Amino acid sequence: MIETIVHDDTIFAIIVYKDYETEGVEFLSPTDFSLQLGYIHRPAGYHVMPHTHNPVHRQTIGTQEVLFIKSGVIRIDFYSCEQVYLESRELSAGDIVLLASAGHGFEVLEDATIVEVKNGPFIEGADKSRFEGKRG
C-alpha cells in the first residue's frame, strides 16, 4: 500500500508500506520534488543499460528526506508549518517514508534501525528549527 499524507493541498509525506508491490517502474513523488522516490521491480536477467548522470545544475529550497525502516517500530508525528500536531503513523521493518514538507518528529516504539537519505549539503544551525511536539 502507498499512503500520501496531505494537509491544505500540500504533500507532507509519501509512505510505501512493506506489502506494496507493482511491476516495472513507478515514481511515487511529484516530478518537482528535490528527491524522487521510485519503486522498481524487475525480473531476474533484466538489464539496465550502463549510464552516467550529467552535471545538471539544480536549485532546491528546503530539505526532503527518506527513511528506510530496517528493523523495529517507530511512530512518525506530522506537524503543520506552524508547528501544530496533525496526525501520526506507525512504521515498521520494511516500510519507507519520504518526508516532503512541513514538520515531523518520531518516537522509537521498538528498538529500530533506520537508514536516512536527504538532499544536502546539510547546513548546521540553518537547516532545522526544533520545537516541542507530541509526547507519548
Order of alpha helices (4+ residues) and beta strands (2+ residues): beta-beta-beta-beta-beta-beta-beta-beta
